[in-house]
Amino acid sequence: MHFFDDETIDWVVPNYERLHAAYSGKINYKSWGDATPICTFWPPCLRRIHDYNPDIRLIVSLRDPVERAFSHWRMEMARAQESLSFSEAIRAGRRRLAGLSHLHPDFRVFSYVERGNYVEQLDRLFALFPTKNVLLLRQCDLLIDQKATLDRICAFLNVAPFASYPENSVFFSHDQEGSYQLPEADLEFLMHTYQKEYHILKIKYNIDFFN
């Protein structure tokens, strides 16, 4: 919904009518949710969510930051928001964000590398919410063991497990993953860039993208 990262809202006295209207008519559901991936990255977003409901349940699904960066760039290319090659975008292209406020619209588009800095985001998250309110997942968990992962989600939300499980599907952008492969040099560059990030994620948050 991009509600809590909407900078046109007066967050001193926020009006939640648009948020609530999205869930009108859903009285037969036990739980309602929203999936807006930028929430952990957009600096004031988590505080706004906390101010709205400090007891809210949060599911954070993390993709390997290298894969995430490449997928993000492909999406912006498809949207015609990006003109640089991926190699340029993750190197010199990062200068486009230099000196800008983290609330600048360009951080929504060109933050290919920055959004993969998960430690900072998780630190901000757990400074506001207790661990019992947060479920950390890897995106690959749904592919590796869909049933167990969905069971974990249901238990976390205190809802009944699935009576039957949907077919496991992988969704790609319109030009299909694989039609443009991540260059080896860019893979190595990003692996080196995120080396410290990988280490801290594993030690501090038990998130390991390689096992």
C-alpha positions in Angstrom: 0.0 0.0 0.0 3.0 2.4 0.5 1.0 4.0 3.4 3.7 4.3 6.1 6.3 5.6 3.6 4.0 8.2 2.1 5.6 11.6 2.7 2.5 13.5 1.6 0.8 12.5 4.9 1.0 14.8 7.9 2.7 12.4 10.3 2.3 14.8 13.2 -1.4 14.1 13.1 -1.8 11.2 10.6 -5.2 10.4 9.0 -5.5 6.6 8.8 -8.7 6.6 6.8 -7.0 5.4 3.6 -5.3 2.6 5.5 -8.5 1.5 7.1 -10.5 1.8 3.9 -8.2 -0.9 2.3 -9.5 -3.4 4.8 -13.2 -2.6 4.8 -15.4 -5.5 4.1 -12.9 -8.1 5.3 -14.6 -8.8 8.6 -14.6 -12.6 7.9 -10.8 -12.7 8.0 -8.9 -13.2 11.2 -5.8 -11.3 10.2 -5.1 -8.6 7.7 -1.8 -7.7 6.2 0.1 -5.4 3.9 3.3 -6.2 1.9 5.3 -3.0 1.3 9.0 -4.0 0.9 10.5 -0.6 1.5 9.2 -0.4 5.1 12.4 -1.5 6.7 14.6 0.6 4.4 12.6 3.9 4.5 14.0 5.5 7.7 10.8 6.9 9.4 8.6 4.0 8.3 9.0 1.6 11.2 8.5 4.3 13.8 5.3 5.3 12.1 4.1 1.7 12.2 5.0 1.5 15.8 3.1 4.7 16.6 0.1 3.2 14.8 0.2 -0.1 16.6 3.2 -1.1 18.8 1.8 -4.7 19.1 1.7 -5.3 15.4 3.2 -8.5 14.0 5.9 -8.0 11.4 7.2 -10.6 8.9 10.5 -9.6 7.3 11.5 -11.7 4.3 15.1 -11.1 3.2 16.5 -11.9 -0.2 20.2 -12.4 -0.8 21.3 -8.7 -1.2 23.2 -9.5 -4.4 20.2 -11.1 -6.0 18.0 -8.3 -4.6 20.1 -5.6 -6.2 20.1 -7.2 -9.6 16.3 -7.8 -9.4 15.7 -4.2 -8.3 17.8 -2.9 -11.2 15.9 -5.1 -13.7 12.6 -3.8 -12.3 13.7 -0.1 -12.8 14.9 -0.9 -16.3 11.5 -2.4 -17.1 9.8 0.7 -15.7 12.1 2.9 -17.8 13.4 4.6 -14.7 17.0 3.5 -15.2 19.3 4.1 -18.1 22.6 2.9 -16.7 23.9 -0.7 -17.1 23.9 -2.7 -13.9 27.7 -2.5 -13.7 27.5 1.3 -13.8 24.5 1.6 -11.5 26.2 -0.3 -8.6 29.4 1.6 -8.9 29.6 5.2 -10.2 25.8 5.3 -10.3 25.7 5.4 -6.5 26.9 8.9 -6.7 23.4 9.9 -7.7 22.4 9.5 -4.0 25.4 11.3 -2.5 24.3 14.3 -0.4 20.6 13.6 -0.8 18.2 13.2 2.1 17.3 9.5 2.7 13.7 10.7 2.1 14.6 11.9 -1.4 12.6 10.1 -4.2 15.8 8.9 -5.8 16.4 6.6 -2.8 13.3 4.7 -4.0 14.8 4.1 -7.4 18.6 4.0 -7.3 19.3 2.3 -3.9 20.3 -1.0 -5.5 23.3 -1.5 -3.1 22.0 0.5 -0.1 18.8 -1.6 0.3 20.9 -4.7 0.9 22.4 -3.2 4.0 20.1 -5.3 6.2 21.9 -5.0 9.5 21.1 -1.3 9.8 17.5 -2.0 9.0 17.1 -4.8 11.4 18.8 -2.8 14.2 16.2 -0.1 13.6 13.4 -2.7 13.6 14.4 -4.3 16.9 15.0 -1.0 18.6 11.3 -0.5 18.3 9.7 -4.0 18.4 10.3 -7.0 20.7 11.6 -10.1 19.1 8.3 -11.9 19.7 6.6 -9.5 17.3 9.0 -10.2 14.4 9.4 -13.2 12.2 12.6 -13.2 10.1 12.7 -15.3 7.0 14.9 -15.7 4.0 13.0 -15.5 0.7 14.6 -18.7 -0.4 13.0 -20.5 2.5 9.7 -20.6 0.6 11.5 -22.4 -2.2 13.6 -24.7 -0.1 10.8 -25.8 2.2 7.5 -24.1 1.4 5.3 -26.2 3.8 7.5 -25.7 6.9 7.8 -21.9 6.1 4.1 -21.4 5.7 3.5 -23.4 8.9 6.0 -21.0 10.7 4.1 -18.0 9.4 0.7 -19.4 10.5 2.0 -20.2 13.9 3.5 -16.7 14.2 0.2 -15.1 13.3 -1.8 -17.5 15.5 -4.0 -18.7 12.6 -4.8 -22.3 11.6 -2.3 -23.9 9.2 -3.1 -24.4 5.6 -5.6 -27.1 4.9 -3.8 -27.6 1.6 -0.7 -26.0 0.3 -0.5 -23.9 -2.9 1.7 -25.0 -5.8 5.2 -23.5 -5.3 5.7 -20.9 -8.0 8.5 -18.5 -8.9 7.5 -15.2 -10.5 9.8 -13.3 -12.8 9.8 -9.9 -14.4 8.2 -9.6 -17.8 11.4 -10.3 -19.6 12.0 -13.5 -17.6 14.9 -14.1 -15.3 17.8 -15.7 -17.2 17.4 -13.6 -20.3 20.0 -11.3 -18.8 22.5 -12.9 -16.4 24.3 -11.2 -13.6 27.9 -10.6 -14.9 30.6 -12.4 -13.0 32.5 -9.2 -12.3 29.5 -7.6 -10.8 28.7 -10.7 -8.7 32.3 -10.6 -7.2 32.1 -6.9 -6.7 28.8 -7.1 -4.7 30.0 -10.2 -2.8 33.0 -8.2 -1.6 30.8 -5.1 -0.9 28.5 -7.2 1.3 31.2 -9.4 3.0 30.9 -7.6 6.3 27.1 -7.5 6.1 26.9 -11.3 5.5 29.1 -11.9 8.6 27.2 -9.6 10.9 23.8 -11.0 9.7 24.9 -14.5 10.5 26.4 -13.7 13.9 23.8 -11.2 15.1 20.6 -12.3 13.5 21.3 -15.9 12.4 20.6 -15.1 8.8 22.8 -17.1 6.4 22.2 -16.9 2.7 24.7 -19.7 1.9 23.3 -22.6 3.9 
